[in-house]
Amino acid sequence: MPDEEPLDTGRCAACRQTFEFDPRTVETVLIDPQTTLPPGMTVLGSLRPATPEAVARSTDEPICPKCLSRARQFEATTESPPKWGTWP
């Protein structure tokens, strides 16, 4: 059917559940495949400057609607987005 939007299937970068999405409109997060974390984030959740190599090898990974609604709910209840400390 020509009216249907093209769907893709992938795994959510946050919860790892498989879901269908429109690649043109899905929310994504940059993930470094070597660490499976966003560039510049440590396994302890702190931040450090992202290396150019980490950014270059990173890819956009989709986020499912359930995780997006949880993040928005968290932001609404705390009245601020989550904050992470920086790593010296």
C-alpha positions as a Markdown table, in Angstrom:
| # | Residue | x | y | z |
|---|---|---|---|---|
| 1 | Met | 0.0 | 0.0 | 0.0 |
| 2 | Pro | 1.5 | 3.3 | -1.1 |
| 3 | Asp | 0.0 | 5.3 | 1.9 |
| 4 | Glu | 1.8 | 3.3 | 4.5 |
| 5 | Glu | 4.9 | 4.8 | 6.0 |
| 6 | Pro | 8.1 | 2.7 | 5.7 |
| 7 | Leu | 8.6 | 0.8 | 8.9 |
| 8 | Asp | 11.8 | -0.6 | 10.3 |
| 9 | Thr | 12.4 | -3.1 | 13.1 |
| 10 | Gly | 15.1 | -2.5 | 15.7 |
| 11 | Arg | 16.0 | -2.7 | 19.4 |
| 12 | Cys | 15.6 | 0.1 | 21.8 |
| 13 | Ala | 18.9 | 1.5 | 23.0 |
| 14 | Ala | 17.5 | 1.8 | 26.5 |
| 15 | Cys | 15.4 | -1.3 | 27.3 |
| 16 | Arg | 16.7 | -3.5 | 24.4 |
| 17 | Gln | 13.1 | -4.5 | 23.4 |
| 18 | Thr | 12.4 | -5.0 | 19.7 |
| 19 | Phe | 9.9 | -2.6 | 18.2 |
| 20 | Glu | 8.8 | -1.2 | 14.8 |
| 21 | Phe | 9.4 | 2.4 | 14.0 |
| 22 | Asp | 9.5 | 4.9 | 11.2 |
| 23 | Pro | 13.2 | 5.7 | 10.6 |
| 24 | Arg | 12.4 | 9.2 | 9.6 |
| 25 | Thr | 10.6 | 10.2 | 12.8 |
| 26 | Val | 12.0 | 7.9 | 15.6 |
| 27 | Glu | 13.9 | 9.5 | 18.5 |
| 28 | Thr | 17.5 | 8.3 | 18.6 |
| 29 | Val | 20.5 | 8.5 | 20.8 |
| 30 | Leu | 24.2 | 8.4 | 19.7 |
| 31 | Ile | 25.7 | 5.1 | 21.0 |
| 32 | Asp | 29.4 | 4.0 | 20.8 |
| 33 | Pro | 29.3 | 0.3 | 19.7 |
| 34 | Gln | 32.6 | -0.4 | 21.5 |
| 35 | Thr | 31.2 | 0.6 | 24.9 |
| 36 | Thr | 27.4 | 0.4 | 24.2 |
| 37 | Leu | 27.1 | 3.8 | 25.9 |
| 38 | Pro | 26.8 | 7.4 | 24.6 |
| 39 | Pro | 30.2 | 8.9 | 23.7 |
| 40 | Gly | 31.7 | 10.5 | 26.8 |
| 41 | Met | 29.6 | 8.6 | 29.4 |
| 42 | Thr | 31.3 | 6.2 | 31.7 |
| 43 | Val | 29.9 | 2.9 | 33.1 |
| 44 | Leu | 29.3 | 4.7 | 36.4 |
| 45 | Gly | 27.1 | 7.2 | 34.7 |
| 46 | Ser | 29.4 | 10.2 | 35.0 |
| 47 | Leu | 30.5 | 12.2 | 32.0 |
| 48 | Arg | 33.9 | 12.9 | 30.5 |
| 49 | Pro | 34.9 | 14.6 | 27.2 |
| 50 | Ala | 34.0 | 12.4 | 24.3 |
| 51 | Thr | 37.0 | 11.5 | 22.1 |
| 52 | Pro | 36.7 | 12.2 | 18.4 |
| 53 | Glu | 37.3 | 8.5 | 17.7 |
| 54 | Ala | 34.3 | 7.5 | 19.9 |
| 55 | Val | 32.0 | 10.0 | 18.2 |
| 56 | Ala | 33.2 | 8.9 | 14.7 |
| 57 | Arg | 32.4 | 5.2 | 15.3 |
| 58 | Ser | 29.1 | 5.9 | 17.1 |
| 59 | Thr | 25.7 | 5.3 | 15.4 |
| 60 | Asp | 22.2 | 6.6 | 16.1 |
| 61 | Glu | 20.2 | 4.0 | 17.9 |
| 62 | Pro | 16.3 | 4.2 | 18.2 |
| 63 | Ile | 14.5 | 4.7 | 21.5 |
| 64 | Cys | 11.1 | 3.1 | 21.9 |
| 65 | Pro | 7.9 | 5.1 | 22.8 |
| 66 | Lys | 7.7 | 3.4 | 26.2 |
| 67 | Cys | 11.1 | 4.6 | 27.2 |
| 68 | Leu | 10.4 | 8.0 | 25.8 |
| 69 | Ser | 7.2 | 8.3 | 27.9 |
| 70 | Arg | 9.1 | 7.1 | 31.0 |
| 71 | Ala | 11.8 | 9.8 | 30.4 |
| 72 | Arg | 9.2 | 12.5 | 29.9 |
| 73 | Gln | 7.3 | 11.3 | 33.0 |
| 74 | Phe | 10.5 | 11.5 | 35.0 |
| 75 | Glu | 11.3 | 14.9 | 33.7 |
| 76 | Ala | 7.7 | 16.1 | 34.6 |
| 77 | Thr | 7.8 | 14.7 | 38.1 |
| 78 | Thr | 11.3 | 16.1 | 38.9 |
| 79 | Glu | 10.8 | 19.3 | 36.9 |
| 80 | Ser | 14.2 | 18.8 | 35.4 |
| 81 | Pro | 16.1 | 16.4 | 33.1 |
| 82 | Pro | 18.4 | 13.9 | 34.7 |
| 83 | Lys | 21.9 | 15.3 | 35.5 |
| 84 | Trp | 25.2 | 13.6 | 35.6 |
| 85 | Gly | 28.3 | 14.8 | 37.2 |
| 86 | Thr | 31.4 | 15.3 | 35.0 |
| 87 | Trp | 34.5 | 13.3 | 35.3 |
| 88 | Pro | 37.7 | 15.3 | 35.7 |
